[in-house]
Amino acid sequence: MRLIKNSVQAEELVKRSEQDILQKIQDFFVFEIDKNVIGCVALHDMRPELPAAEMACLYVSNGHENQGVGRKLMRYVEDRAREMGMKQLFALSTRAFNYFQQKGGYVEGAAEMLPVERREKYALSGRNSKVLYKAL
Ligand SMILES: CC(C)(COP(=O)(O)OP(=O)(O)OC[C@H]1O[C@@H](n2cnc3c(N)ncnc32)[C@H](O)[C@@H]1OP(=O)(O)O)[C@@H](O)C(=O)NCCC(=O)NCCS
């Protein structure tokens, strides 16, 4: 929560309570350097509605940007999703859609592609994020 605080304030990342994170703690992965957490990412399973997952909460701390950590975190969850038998990965983003397209190989999709529950949450968020996806 400390790591993503500034990014949430800047509305780059969705606000998450401690409870939100704890409920899905098994979905979160962190990147450490010398035991300091400098990056994170989450992988949310969309089964059984879709054989897909959502990559979320990708963040790399300011001092460690542009060193490939974001790409490593993206690749890590992508490999995991593939191992889990997922056919697609989604990413919803307001600010980083260029990054996901250019560095992650995602393409623009539409909210209609999301499972119903996620689509409702998306509509309620009011964030006007772009929906991106990648076939695995
Ligand atoms: C976006 C973010 C995860 C990138 O992490 P990173 O570790 O710096 O990324 P990498 O080192 O893997 O990649 C750096 C490259 O991406 C480019 N890049 C960074 N942010 C970008 C953006 N928003 N749009 C397009 N390109 C971007 C850099 O210019 C650099 O390009 P180069 O390799 O051609 O020089 C990080 O900047 C971040 O945490 N941002 C704030 C949170 C956020 O917006 N998260 C996504 C929410 S969905």
PDBQT file of the ligand as one rigid body, heavy atoms in Angstrom, charges set to zero:
ROOT
HETATM    1  C1  LIG A 201       4.330   2.343 -16.343  1.00  0.00    +0.000 C 
HETATM    2  C2  LIG A 201       5.419   1.736 -15.445  1.00  0.00    +0.000 C 
HETATM    3  C3  LIG A 201       4.878   0.476 -14.771  1.00  0.00    +0.000 C 
HETATM    4  C4  LIG A 201       6.652   1.397 -16.290  1.00  0.00    +0.000 C 
HETATM    5  O1  LIG A 201       7.606   0.712 -15.496  1.00  0.00    +0.000 OA
HETATM    6  P1  LIG A 201       9.180   0.711 -15.867  1.00  0.00    +0.000 P 
HETATM    7  O2  LIG A 201       9.855  -0.314 -15.029  1.00  0.00    +0.000 OA
HETATM    8  O3  LIG A 201       9.714   2.091 -15.818  1.00  0.00    +0.000 OA
HETATM    9  O4  LIG A 201       9.132   0.247 -17.396  1.00  0.00    +0.000 OA
HETATM   10  P2  LIG A 201      10.267  -0.484 -18.258  1.00  0.00    +0.000 P 
HETATM   11  O5  LIG A 201      11.601  -0.170 -17.680  1.00  0.00    +0.000 OA
HETATM   12  O6  LIG A 201       9.881  -1.895 -18.439  1.00  0.00    +0.000 OA
HETATM   13  O7  LIG A 201      10.069   0.233 -19.656  1.00  0.00    +0.000 OA
HETATM   14  C5  LIG A 201      10.554   1.535 -19.859  1.00  0.00    +0.000 C 
HETATM   15  C6  LIG A 201      10.171   1.974 -21.253  1.00  0.00    +0.000 C 
HETATM   16  O8  LIG A 201       8.759   2.254 -21.290  1.00  0.00    +0.000 OA
HETATM   17  C7  LIG A 201       8.534   3.614 -21.651  1.00  0.00    +0.000 C 
HETATM   18  N1  LIG A 201       7.368   4.098 -20.906  1.00  0.00    +0.000 N 
HETATM   19  C8  LIG A 201       7.234   4.293 -19.583  1.00  0.00    +0.000 A 
HETATM   20  N2  LIG A 201       5.988   4.739 -19.281  1.00  0.00    +0.000 NA
HETATM   21  C9  LIG A 201       5.335   4.840 -20.470  1.00  0.00    +0.000 A 
HETATM   22  C10 LIG A 201       4.024   5.254 -20.836  1.00  0.00    +0.000 A 
HETATM   23  N3  LIG A 201       3.127   5.655 -19.911  1.00  0.00    +0.000 N 
HETATM   24  N4  LIG A 201       3.690   5.198 -22.150  1.00  0.00    +0.000 NA
HETATM   25  C11 LIG A 201       4.575   4.786 -23.090  1.00  0.00    +0.000 A 
HETATM   26  N5  LIG A 201       5.835   4.380 -22.806  1.00  0.00    +0.000 NA
HETATM   27  C12 LIG A 201       6.203   4.424 -21.498  1.00  0.00    +0.000 A 
HETATM   28  C13 LIG A 201       9.828   4.322 -21.269  1.00  0.00    +0.000 C 
HETATM   29  O9  LIG A 201       9.985   5.485 -22.037  1.00  0.00    +0.000 OA
HETATM   30  C14 LIG A 201      10.870   3.254 -21.651  1.00  0.00    +0.000 C 
HETATM   31  O10 LIG A 201      11.031   3.214 -23.056  1.00  0.00    +0.000 OA
HETATM   32  P3  LIG A 201      12.419   2.670 -23.755  1.00  0.00    +0.000 P 
HETATM   33  O11 LIG A 201      12.674   1.288 -23.205  1.00  0.00    +0.000 OA
HETATM   34  O12 LIG A 201      12.058   2.640 -25.198  1.00  0.00    +0.000 OA
HETATM   35  O13 LIG A 201      13.458   3.649 -23.371  1.00  0.00    +0.000 OA
HETATM   36  C15 LIG A 201       5.859   2.768 -14.370  1.00  0.00    +0.000 C 
HETATM   37  O14 LIG A 201       6.249   3.944 -15.014  1.00  0.00    +0.000 OA
HETATM   38  C16 LIG A 201       4.802   3.110 -13.365  1.00  0.00    +0.000 C 
HETATM   39  O15 LIG A 201       4.716   2.462 -12.327  1.00  0.00    +0.000 OA
HETATM   40  N6  LIG A 201       3.965   4.150 -13.615  1.00  0.00    +0.000 N 
HETATM   41  C17 LIG A 201       2.966   4.596 -12.683  1.00  0.00    +0.000 C 
HETATM   42  C18 LIG A 201       1.851   3.585 -12.446  1.00  0.00    +0.000 C 
HETATM   43  C19 LIG A 201       1.066   3.230 -13.674  1.00  0.00    +0.000 C 
HETATM   44  O16 LIG A 201       0.678   4.079 -14.462  1.00  0.00    +0.000 OA
HETATM   45  N7  LIG A 201       0.824   1.915 -13.784  1.00  0.00    +0.000 N 
HETATM   46  C20 LIG A 201       0.016   1.344 -14.817  1.00  0.00    +0.000 C 
HETATM   47  C21 LIG A 201      -1.392   1.435 -14.359  1.00  0.00    +0.000 C 
HETATM   48  S1  LIG A 201      -2.482   0.446 -15.257  1.00  0.00    +0.000 SA
ENDROOT
TORSDOF 0
